Amino acid sequence: MKIQEIREIIKLVDQSSLDEFLYESEGTKIKLKKNEKGFVNSTSETFESSSIIEQPRQVEVKAPVAQEAPKQQVVEEATTESVVDSSLHTIISPMVGTFYQSSSPDTAAYVEVGTKVSADSIVCIVEAMKLFNEIEAEIDGQVVEILVKDGQLVEYGQPLFLVKGN
């Protein structure tokens, strides 16, 4: 894993409401944890397989944590009011990343309020670590509400859209 990718993960965790983040892949382990002083603590370990036993390398990184609780609180309040109608399906973010309504700034949004969607319709993109992930509606229906703004950082499990099913 490149240092730039680690910095990007630290930035995403820093901007999120997560207290702890753990990532393991192909012998690389990254653990990020916010402490009470508002800093992100990061430990990265790489294990290489060979006939010689090596000690894991550890890297400690500290970065200031931005406090954005009021924004998150407003989003949560808006969603709880909207989710009262049980006939609405909530499309949630499958990952932490940046929400985009279109594939590029000069193209139209995938969906708007009132757009009819099918289960395999792309409704937005969530960008995480320079990878653009297309998010599908997973239900046939009509978009009733868009809960986030274009370019906004979203959390895992955060509601993105409300869709009234057919």
N, C-alpha and C positions, 0 to 999 in steps of 0.2 A: 504494500500500500504506500502510495506517495504521500509526502508531507503535506502537499496542497490538499489532498483528499481529507487528511486528518484535520487540517485547519478548517475545511468546509464543514465537517461534522461538528467540530467544536463550536463554530459560528451558529449552526442550526440548533444545537442543544442550548447554547447561550441565549438565543432568542425565544426559545420555547419555555413552556411551564414544566418541562420534565425536570426531575430532581436527579435522576440517574439514568445512564445509557450504557449498554454493553453490546459490543459487536465482535463476533468471531467469524473468521473466514480463512481457509487455507493456511492455518498455522499462525494467523495474526489475530491478536486479541486487543481490543480497545475498550477501556472502561472510563466513562466520564461521570463525574459526580459533583453536583453543586454543594458547596459547604455553607455553613451559616454566615460566612463573611461575604457572600455574593460572588465567589469565584468558582470557575470550573476547574476541577482537578482532573487531569488526564493521565492515564497510564497505558502505554502501548508495549506489547510484548510480541516478539516474533520468534517462532520456534522453527528451526530448520532440521530436516531429517538427514543425517549422515552417520558415518561410523564413529565420528568423534562427538562426544556429548558437549554441547555448548550451553552456557548459561543464557537465559533469556535477556534480551536488551530491554531496558526500561527507559521511557522518556517521560519526564514530568513537564506539563505545560500549565501555566496559570493565566487566565484571561478574565477581565472584569465582566460581570454579568449585568446585562441591562434589565431593569425592572419595568415590565410593561403590563402589570396586573390589571390596571383599569380597562385597557383595550380588550383583554381576554374576558373580563367580567361582563362587559357590554355584549360581546358576542354570545356568551353563555345565556344571558338573560333573554336575548332576542330569540334564541333557539328554543328555550323552554316554553316561551309563549306560543311559538309557532307549532310545536310538536303536539299540542293539545288535541288536534284533530287526528283521530286514529286512522282515518282513511288515507292519510298522507304517508308516503314512503320516503325515508331519509337516505340520500346518497352520502356516504361518509368517505373521508380520505383514508386510503389504505396505507398511508405513509406520512412521514414528516417531510415537508418540502414547500415549494412556492407554487401557489395556485395561479394558473393562466386560463383565461376564457377562450383563447384562440391559439392557433399554432404559431402565429407571428403577429407583431404589433399592427401590421397593415392589412390583416385579414379580419373578417367578421367573426364574432363569437360563435362557438359551436352551438350554444343554446341561449335563449333568452326566456324571460317569463312568458308563458303561453305556448312555447314550442312543444310540439308533440314528439315524444321519443319512443324508441323501441328498446328492448333489452340490450341489444348490441350497439346502440347509438353512443358515440363518443360525446361526452358532455363537457369535458375540460381536460387539461393537462396538469399534472403535479410534477414539478422538476425537483429532483433530489440528486445532488452530487453530479451535476451536468448530464443526468439522464432524464429524458422527457418521457413520462409515463402517461399514456392515454387512459382516462377513467371512463368506464362505460356506465350507462344508466342502470342496467341489470333489472329493469322493469319496464313494461309498456305503460305509457301514460302521458301526462302533460306537466311540464315544469310550472310549479306554482310560485316558488320563491328561490332566489339565489342568495345564500347566506354569507358569502365571503366576497371580497373585492378582488379584482384582477391585480396580481402581483403580491398578494398578501401571503404571509407565512402561515401554513396550516399544520396542525398536529395530527398524529395518528388517531383515527377514530372521530375526528372533528366533522360535524355535519357540514356539507357543502351545498346541497340542493334539497328542496322538498318537491316531490313528484306525486301528483294525484293519479293513482292507478286506474286502469280501464276496467 
